Amino acid sequence: MRRSDLPESFVLGTATAAYQIEGATHEDGRGESIWDAFTRVPGAIADGSTADVADDHYHRYAEDVALMGDLGFDAYRFSIAWPRIQPDGKGAPNRAGIDFYRRLAGGLRDRGITPWATLYHWDLPQALEDRGGWLERDTARRFADYAEQVSDALGDLVTDWITLNEPWCSAFLGYASGHHAPGRTVGSRAAHAAHHLLLGHGHALEALRATVPSARVGTTLNLYSVQPAGDSTADADAARRIDGLSNRLFLDPVLTGSYPADVLDDLGETEWFAEHATDDDLRLISAPIDFLGVNYYSRHTVASGFTPAKDAPASAYPGSEHVRFVKTGAPVTQMGWEIHPDGMVDVLRQANALAPSLPLYITENGAAYPDRVDADGRIDDGARTEYLEAHLEAARDAIDSGLPLGGYFIWSLIDNWEWAWGYSRRFGLVHVDYRTQRRTPKRSAAWMADFLRDAVPASRA
Ligand code: FCB
């Protein structure tokens, strides 16, 4: 597979998130986020680490921008830390925070790399969580103010905007299973958080459109290819439920303006949504977007008939606790996520069926492996290279089958702090030695650099 197998306009980039790379959590007026608080909860983070330093990107961003320029990427998806802009989640913007993202976006543009900014990649100001977080409707309004400030401050440098990253994770890992910050376990009420996140998306979209008329705005969902383990109607129902909770609960309101009734029923939340998810809300949530971002990593194979133990930990799928996630025996990455490139085409097709002309972008795809630095200081990550090649082939297949896929972003540019896994999972094309902060491109980075060069016309090569 060569780059020239993809359309010339196809965007190739890498992705990161503020909290996973920046560090400097107490500098230049940044406020506390829910993740800062969560890292202090005993047992919440697998290796007991914090992201106080992470990749020290806040100080080394210029080196990281140079790296991606050297590798030859077209675009870079990063996120803006809300607590750097509004330390308490409200009020006037913190100049130092704005200046950092202006330096970053400007540096990218100077290198010919298109900045793609995500407004919310999970780091809610703790002050807002203290007032109920995403379970409160007011948080969506606060998000609108923040979006307006950011677009005002960066709109001349950034054209491509993503409102939310993976609202499923924020709602159901944050408020149902409690595996992510803020670590709450409110059962099916986590769906209220999902609605408020989507409402926040709608408000932010409106603010961006008003402030930056030329902006291209989308949102990013994590979609899974879901299949039943067997032929029984019970397994088919399990698949309907998990597809519903992970995919349709988000795709339907954004792309069609309504919530899937069967999913609200599974959750036992029909009444709450009837009362609180108003027609005006849904009009905002389904206002036209310029593209949909899709994060794709793996598939779910599900069966019915599981009886959870009485003391089982809280589920990320409230109301569907009887569903069992089955291992098919297919190869997995270090996360335990099955490698299933065809599933990427499935989820793109599912989104496309609801909005046939809407451009789609893979805004994250990548793999964690236990990389080893060899005696020569090299990192020979053949498995990651194969994973990426297989998914780039799936991207080509998607395009060949007529899907409007416009680009593909690799998670991630550099190894980083992987949420509840801390530093114990590495997704980077570039290795980071956390003692010295030294960056070393892995074999996968060299492979991508070759892949990217293929499209450079001979006269410019
Ligand atoms: C996604 C997140 C991203 C990273 C990857 C591995 O769910 O958006 O921050 O953690 O998974």
Boltz pocket constraint, residues with backbone or C-beta under 6 A from the ligand:
constraints:
  - pocket:
      binder: B
      contacts: [[A, 17], [A, 20], [A, 165], [A, 166], [A, 169], [A, 222], [A, 295], [A, 364], [A, 411], [A, 418], [A, 419], [A, 427]]
      max_distance: 6.0
